[in-house]
């Protein structure tokens, strides 16, 4: 009759170690088998996608952007505690090590932040120390952390405010470079900050000489000049600077033309009913 031996049996351990010399370790860390106590949820209000590559915890970890038309999107959820496979240099084996999930998530979004406050800023005397990792603060980009699967309005609003502060700072920096250091501005536009800068200009509806919205055009059916789609009227150089009208009703509503200017065959209104005026009647004595 066969005898069953447990993994802690003195006869089984040497045999298993011999047959699985590279991977076998009968000492299993119980934390590797425990379910997470909770999840830390990561959301974003930014349309931009990011990839964090900081082994061993984050290996080409992709953080998707917020789809167009959505105010925010769920990026991922981090288990708490977060388990890490650690190499034991004494035994040559691997063991599991548990990390605080919230702390790991903060580090994912901003490795320079030693606190659990997303709005933490380095003191002035520490600015030089953190200058080599500029651009690693994803909280400033609009990513944020919540302990709930659905974020609160306050959490979303604060993320939007952080993103707007970052965008305004980028625009101010670019405006200064445009006025004082054109080569520096061109270098900025070619990097990742240039991508964020263009997103900032689109977000606030701003234009610059180096960034103008790409709008599809068509040939005007009246004068033949290229115009934006769905235009009701435009100033035409082919007509000597006169207004070229494509939609007379919209032109009248906009105040650039009067009803008397509308050709009879294009008038959309009928006979106007006479206005009845109130007649004052004498009061009875």
C-alpha positions as a Markdown table, in Angstrom:
| # | Residue | x | y | z |
|---|---|---|---|---|
| 1 | Unk | 0.0 | 0.0 | 0.0 |
| 2 | Unk | 1.4 | 3.4 | -1.0 |
| 3 | Unk | 2.4 | 5.8 | 1.7 |
| 4 | Unk | 1.6 | 9.6 | 1.3 |
| 5 | Unk | 4.3 | 12.0 | 2.6 |
| 6 | Unk | 3.8 | 15.7 | 3.3 |
| 7 | Unk | 6.2 | 18.3 | 2.0 |
| 8 | Unk | 7.7 | 18.6 | 5.4 |
| 9 | Unk | 8.6 | 14.9 | 5.5 |
| 10 | Unk | 12.4 | 14.5 | 5.9 |
| 11 | Unk | 12.5 | 12.0 | 3.1 |
| 12 | Unk | 10.6 | 14.2 | 0.7 |
| 13 | Unk | 12.4 | 17.5 | 1.1 |
| 14 | Unk | 15.9 | 16.3 | -0.1 |
| 15 | Unk | 14.4 | 14.5 | -3.1 |
| 16 | Unk | 12.2 | 17.5 | -4.2 |
| 17 | Unk | 15.2 | 19.9 | -3.8 |
| 18 | Unk | 17.4 | 17.6 | -5.9 |
| 19 | Unk | 14.8 | 17.3 | -8.7 |
| 20 | Unk | 13.9 | 21.1 | -8.7 |
| 21 | Unk | 17.2 | 22.6 | -7.7 |
| 22 | Unk | 16.5 | 26.0 | -9.3 |
| 23 | Unk | 13.0 | 26.6 | -8.1 |
| 24 | Unk | 12.0 | 24.4 | -5.2 |
| 25 | Unk | 11.8 | 25.9 | -1.7 |
| 26 | Unk | 9.6 | 24.0 | 0.7 |
| 27 | Unk | 9.4 | 27.1 | 3.0 |
| 28 | Unk | 6.4 | 28.9 | 1.5 |
| 29 | Unk | 5.7 | 32.4 | 2.8 |
| 30 | Unk | 2.1 | 32.4 | 3.9 |
| 31 | Unk | 1.8 | 36.0 | 2.7 |
| 32 | Unk | 2.1 | 34.7 | -0.9 |
| 33 | Unk | -1.1 | 32.8 | -0.5 |
| 34 | Unk | -3.1 | 35.3 | 1.5 |
| 35 | Unk | -5.9 | 37.3 | -0.3 |
| 36 | Unk | -5.5 | 41.1 | -0.3 |
| 37 | Unk | -7.1 | 43.0 | 2.5 |
| 38 | Unk | -8.3 | 45.7 | 0.1 |
| 39 | Unk | -7.5 | 47.3 | -3.2 |
| 40 | Unk | -6.1 | 50.7 | -4.0 |
| 41 | Unk | -7.8 | 52.2 | -7.1 |
| 42 | Unk | -5.9 | 54.3 | -9.6 |
| 43 | Unk | -8.0 | 56.7 | -11.8 |
| 44 | Unk | -7.1 | 59.3 | -14.4 |
| 45 | Unk | -8.5 | 62.5 | -15.9 |
| 46 | Unk | -5.8 | 62.7 | -18.5 |
| 47 | Unk | -6.2 | 61.4 | -22.1 |
| 48 | Unk | -2.5 | 60.6 | -22.2 |
| 49 | Unk | -1.2 | 57.0 | -21.7 |
| 50 | Unk | 1.9 | 56.4 | -19.5 |
| 51 | Unk | 4.3 | 53.4 | -19.1 |
| 52 | Unk | 6.2 | 53.0 | -15.8 |
| 53 | Unk | 9.2 | 50.8 | -16.0 |
| 54 | Unk | 10.8 | 50.6 | -12.5 |
| 55 | Unk | 11.6 | 46.9 | -11.7 |
| 56 | Unk | 11.1 | 44.9 | -9.7 |
| 57 | Unk | 7.5 | 46.0 | -8.8 |
| 58 | Unk | 6.7 | 47.9 | -12.0 |
| 59 | Unk | 7.9 | 46.3 | -15.3 |
| 60 | Unk | 6.7 | 48.2 | -18.3 |
| 61 | Unk | 3.4 | 48.9 | -16.4 |
| 62 | Unk | 1.0 | 50.5 | -18.8 |
| 63 | Unk | -1.4 | 53.2 | -17.4 |
| 64 | Unk | -4.1 | 53.9 | -19.9 |
| 65 | Unk | -5.5 | 57.3 | -20.6 |
| 66 | Unk | -9.1 | 58.6 | -20.2 |
| 67 | Unk | -11.2 | 58.0 | -23.3 |
| 68 | Unk | -12.5 | 61.0 | -25.2 |
| 69 | Unk | -15.8 | 62.2 | -23.8 |
| 70 | Unk | -15.3 | 60.7 | -20.4 |
| 71 | Unk | -14.5 | 62.8 | -17.3 |
| 72 | Unk | -12.3 | 60.1 | -15.6 |
| 73 | Unk | -11.4 | 56.4 | -16.1 |
| 74 | Unk | -10.2 | 53.5 | -13.9 |
| 75 | Unk | -6.6 | 52.7 | -14.8 |
| 76 | Unk | -5.8 | 49.8 | -12.4 |
| 77 | Unk | -6.2 | 48.5 | -8.9 |
| 78 | Unk | -3.3 | 47.6 | -6.7 |
| 79 | Unk | -3.7 | 44.8 | -4.0 |
| 80 | Unk | -2.9 | 45.7 | -0.4 |
| 81 | Unk | -0.6 | 44.2 | 0.7 |
| 82 | Unk | 1.3 | 44.0 | -2.6 |
| 83 | Unk | 3.5 | 40.9 | -2.9 |
| 84 | Unk | 7.0 | 41.0 | -4.4 |
| 85 | Unk | 9.2 | 38.0 | -5.3 |
| 86 | Unk | 12.5 | 38.5 | -3.6 |
| 87 | Unk | 15.7 | 36.5 | -4.3 |
| 88 | Unk | 17.3 | 35.1 | -1.2 |
| 89 | Unk | 21.1 | 35.4 | -1.7 |
| 90 | Unk | 21.8 | 33.0 | 1.2 |
| 91 | Unk | 19.8 | 30.1 | -0.1 |
| 92 | Unk | 19.5 | 31.0 | -3.8 |
| 93 | Unk | 15.8 | 30.6 | -3.5 |
| 94 | Unk | 12.9 | 33.0 | -3.9 |
| 95 | Unk | 10.6 | 34.2 | -1.2 |
| 96 | Unk | 7.6 | 36.5 | -1.0 |
| 97 | Unk | 7.8 | 39.9 | 0.6 |
| 98 | Unk | 4.7 | 41.9 | 1.5 |
| 99 | Unk | 4.6 | 45.7 | 0.9 |
| 100 | Unk | 2.1 | 48.3 | 1.9 |
| 101 | Unk | -0.2 | 48.7 | -1.1 |
| 102 | Unk | -1.0 | 52.4 | -0.7 |
| 103 | Unk | 2.7 | 53.3 | -0.3 |
| 104 | Unk | 3.5 | 51.3 | -3.4 |
| 105 | Unk | 0.8 | 53.1 | -5.4 |
| 106 | Unk | 2.0 | 56.5 | -4.3 |
| 107 | Unk | 5.5 | 55.5 | -5.4 |
| 108 | Unk | 4.1 | 54.3 | -8.7 |
| 109 | Unk | 2.6 | 57.7 | -9.5 |
| 110 | Unk | 5.4 | 59.8 | -8.0 |
| 111 | Unk | 8.6 | 58.1 | -6.9 |
| 112 | Unk | 9.8 | 61.4 | -5.4 |
| 113 | Unk | 6.9 | 61.6 | -2.9 |
| 114 | Unk | 7.9 | 60.1 | 0.5 |
| 115 | Unk | 4.4 | 60.8 | 1.9 |
| 116 | Unk | 0.9 | 59.6 | 1.3 |
| 117 | Unk | -0.2 | 63.1 | 0.2 |
| 118 | Unk | -0.6 | 63.5 | -3.6 |
| 119 | Unk | -0.2 | 67.2 | -3.3 |
| 120 | Unk | 3.1 | 67.0 | -1.5 |
| 121 | Unk | 5.8 | 69.3 | -2.9 |
| 122 | Unk | 9.6 | 69.1 | -2.3 |
| 123 | Unk | 11.0 | 71.9 | -0.2 |
| 124 | Unk | 13.1 | 74.5 | -2.1 |
| 125 | Unk | 16.4 | 73.1 | -0.7 |
| 126 | Unk | 15.4 | 69.6 | -2.2 |
| 127 | Unk | 14.6 | 70.9 | -5.7 |
| 128 | Unk | 18.1 | 70.2 | -7.0 |
| 129 | Unk | 17.9 | 66.6 | -5.7 |
| 130 | Unk | 14.7 | 65.9 | -7.5 |
| 131 | Unk | 15.6 | 67.8 | -10.7 |
| 132 | Unk | 17.0 | 64.7 | -12.4 |
| 133 | Unk | 13.6 | 62.9 | -12.3 |
| 134 | Unk | 11.5 | 65.7 | -13.7 |
| 135 | Unk | 8.3 | 64.6 | -15.3 |
| 136 | Unk | 7.8 | 61.5 | -13.1 |
| 137 | Unk | 5.0 | 63.1 | -11.1 |
| 138 | Unk | 1.9 | 61.5 | -12.6 |
| 139 | Unk | -0.3 | 63.1 | -10.0 |
| 140 | Unk | 0.4 | 66.4 | -11.7 |
| 141 | Unk | -0.8 | 64.8 | -15.0 |
| 142 | Unk | -4.2 | 64.0 | -13.6 |
| 143 | Unk | -3.8 | 60.5 | -12.2 |
| 144 | Unk | -5.1 | 60.0 | -8.7 |
| 145 | Unk | -5.7 | 57.4 | -6.0 |
| 146 | Unk | -8.9 | 56.3 | -4.2 |
| 147 | Unk | -9.8 | 53.7 | -1.7 |
| 148 | Unk | -13.2 | 53.3 | -3.4 |
| 149 | Unk | -14.1 | 51.6 | -6.8 |
| 150 | Unk | -16.0 | 54.8 | -7.6 |
| 151 | Unk | -14.1 | 58.1 | -6.8 |
| 152 | Unk | -15.8 | 60.9 | -5.0 |
| 153 | Unk | -16.5 | 64.3 | -6.7 |
| 154 | Unk | -13.8 | 65.9 | -4.4 |
| 155 | Unk | -11.2 | 63.4 | -5.6 |
| 156 | Unk | -12.0 | 64.0 | -9.2 |
| 157 | Unk | -12.0 | 67.8 | -8.8 |
| 158 | Unk | -8.6 | 67.8 | -7.0 |
| 159 | Unk | -7.1 | 65.7 | -9.8 |
| 160 | Unk | -8.5 | 68.2 | -12.4 |
| 161 | Unk | -7.0 | 71.1 | -10.4 |
| 162 | Unk | -3.6 | 69.4 | -10.2 |
| 163 | Unk | -3.6 | 68.8 | -14.0 |
| 164 | Unk | -4.7 | 72.4 | -14.7 |
| 165 | Unk | -1.9 | 73.8 | -12.5 |
| 166 | Unk | 0.6 | 71.7 | -14.4 |
| 167 | Unk | -0.8 | 72.8 | -17.8 |
| 168 | Unk | -0.7 | 76.5 | -16.8 |
| 169 | Unk | 2.9 | 76.2 | -15.6 |
| 170 | Unk | 3.9 | 74.6 | -19.0 |
| 171 | Unk | 2.2 | 77.3 | -21.0 |
| 172 | Unk | 3.9 | 80.0 | -18.9 |
| 173 | Unk | 7.3 | 78.3 | -19.4 |
| 174 | Unk | 6.7 | 78.0 | -23.1 |
| 175 | Unk | 5.6 | 81.7 | -23.5 |
| 176 | Unk | 8.8 | 82.8 | -21.7 |
| 177 | Unk | 11.0 | 80.6 | -23.9 |
| 178 | Unk | 9.2 | 81.9 | -27.0 |
| 179 | Unk | 10.1 | 85.4 | -26.0 |
| 180 | Unk | 13.6 | 84.8 | -24.8 |
| 181 | Unk | 15.0 | 81.5 | -26.1 |
| 182 | Unk | 13.6 | 80.1 | -29.3 |
| 183 | Unk | 16.0 | 77.2 | -29.5 |
| 184 | Unk | 15.0 | 76.2 | -26.0 |
| 185 | Unk | 11.3 | 76.3 | -27.0 |
| 186 | Unk | 12.0 | 74.1 | -30.0 |
| 187 | Unk | 13.8 | 71.6 | -27.8 |
| 188 | Unk | 10.9 | 71.6 | -25.4 |
| 189 | Unk | 8.4 | 71.0 | -28.2 |
| 190 | Unk | 10.3 | 67.9 | -29.3 |
| 191 | Unk | 10.2 | 66.2 | -25.9 |
| 192 | Unk | 7.5 | 64.8 | -23.7 |
| 193 | Unk | 6.8 | 68.3 | -22.3 |
| 194 | Unk | 6.0 | 69.3 | -25.8 |
| 195 | Unk | 3.3 | 66.7 | -26.0 |
| 196 | Unk | 1.8 | 67.9 | -22.7 |
| 197 | Unk | 2.1 | 71.5 | -23.8 |
| 198 | Unk | 0.0 | 70.9 | -26.9 |
| 199 | Unk | -2.6 | 69.0 | -24.8 |
| 200 | Unk | -2.6 | 72.0 | -22.4 |
| 201 | Unk | -3.2 | 74.5 | -25.3 |
| 202 | Unk | -6.1 | 72.3 | -26.6 |
| 203 | Unk | -7.5 | 71.9 | -23.1 |
| 204 | Unk | -7.8 | 75.7 | -22.6 |
| 205 | Unk | -8.6 | 76.5 | -26.2 |
| 206 | Unk | -5.4 | 78.5 | -26.6 |
| 207 | Unk | -3.4 | 79.0 | -29.8 |
| 208 | Unk | 0.2 | 79.9 | -30.4 |
| 209 | Unk | 2.3 | 80.5 | -33.5 |
| 210 | Unk | 3.8 | 77.0 | -33.1 |
| 211 | Unk | 0.4 | 75.3 | -32.3 |
| 212 | Unk | -2.7 | 76.0 | -34.3 |
| 213 | Unk | -5.7 | 73.6 | -34.4 |
| 214 | Unk | -5.8 | 71.4 | -37.5 |
| 215 | Unk | -9.3 | 72.0 | -39.0 |
| 216 | Unk | -10.4 | 70.2 | -42.2 |
| 217 | Unk | -11.5 | 72.6 | -44.9 |
| 218 | Unk | -13.7 | 72.4 | -48.0 |
| 219 | Unk | -14.1 | 74.6 | -51.1 |
| 220 | Unk | -16.9 | 77.2 | -50.7 |
| 221 | Unk | -19.7 | 76.4 | -53.1 |
| 222 | Unk | -20.2 | 80.1 | -53.8 |
| 223 | Unk | -16.7 | 81.7 | -54.2 |
| 224 | Unk | -14.5 | 78.6 | -54.3 |
| 225 | Unk | -12.2 | 79.7 | -51.4 |
| 226 | Unk | -11.1 | 77.0 | -48.8 |
| 227 | Unk | -13.3 | 77.4 | -45.7 |
| 228 | Unk | -13.9 | 75.4 | -42.5 |
| 229 | Unk | -16.8 | 72.9 | -42.6 |
| 230 | Unk | -20.3 | 74.1 | -41.6 |
| 231 | Unk | -19.5 | 77.8 | -41.9 |
| 232 | Unk | -22.6 | 79.9 | -42.4 |
| 233 | Unk | -20.7 | 82.9 | -43.9 |
| 234 | Unk | -17.1 | 84.1 | -44.4 |
| 235 | Unk | -15.1 | 87.0 | -45.6 |
| 236 | Unk | -14.1 | 86.3 | -49.2 |
| 237 | Unk | -11.0 | 87.7 | -50.9 |
| 238 | Unk | -12.4 | 86.5 | -54.2 |
| 239 | Unk | -15.4 | 88.9 | -53.7 |
| 240 | Unk | -13.2 | 91.8 | -52.8 |
| 241 | Unk | -13.5 | 91.3 | -49.0 |
| 242 | Unk | -17.3 | 91.1 | -49.0 |
| 243 | Unk | -19.2 | 88.5 | -47.0 |
| 244 | Unk | -20.0 | 85.3 | -48.8 |
| 245 | Unk | -23.2 | 83.9 | -47.3 |
| 246 | Unk | -24.0 | 80.2 | -47.3 |
| 247 | Unk | -26.7 | 80.2 | -44.7 |
| 248 | Unk | -28.8 | 83.4 | -44.8 |
| 249 | Unk | -30.9 | 82.5 | -41.7 |
| 250 | Unk | -27.8 | 82.1 | -39.5 |
| 251 | Unk | -26.2 | 85.3 | -41.0 |
| 252 | Unk | -29.4 | 87.2 | -40.0 |
| 253 | Unk | -29.4 | 85.7 | -36.6 |
| 254 | Unk | -25.7 | 86.6 | -36.1 |
| 255 | Unk | -26.5 | 90.2 | -37.0 |
| 256 | Unk | -24.2 | 90.5 | -40.0 |
| 257 | Unk | -27.2 | 90.8 | -42.4 |
| 258 | Unk | -30.7 | 92.1 | -42.3 |
| 259 | Unk | -33.9 | 90.4 | -43.4 |
| 260 | Unk | -34.2 | 93.0 | -46.2 |
| 261 | Unk | -30.8 | 91.7 | -47.6 |
| 262 | Unk | -32.1 | 88.2 | -48.0 |
| 263 | Unk | -33.0 | 87.3 | -51.7 |
| 264 | Unk | -36.7 | 86.7 | -52.1 |
| 265 | Unk | -36.2 | 83.1 | -53.2 |
| 266 | Unk | -34.2 | 82.3 | -50.1 |
| 267 | Unk | -36.5 | 83.9 | -47.5 |
| 268 | Unk | -37.6 | 81.3 | -45.0 |
| 269 | Unk | -40.4 | 83.4 | -43.2 |
| 270 | Unk | -43.9 | 83.9 | -44.5 |
| 271 | Unk | -46.3 | 86.8 | -44.2 |
| 272 | Unk | -46.0 | 88.3 | -40.7 |
| 273 | Unk | -49.3 | 88.6 | -38.9 |
| 274 | Unk | -50.3 | 92.2 | -38.0 |
| 275 | Unk | -49.5 | 93.2 | -34.5 |
| 276 | Unk | -52.7 | 93.7 | -32.4 |
| 277 | Unk | -52.4 | 96.8 | -30.2 |
| 278 | Unk | -54.3 | 97.2 | -27.0 |
| 279 | Unk | -56.9 | 100.0 | -27.1 |
| 280 | Unk | -57.5 | 101.9 | -23.9 |
| 281 | Unk | -61.1 | 101.9 | -22.8 |
| 282 | Unk | -62.6 | 104.5 | -20.5 |
| 283 | Unk | -63.2 | 103.4 | -17.0 |
| 284 | Unk | -66.9 | 103.4 | -15.9 |
| 285 | Unk | -67.8 | 106.3 | -13.6 |
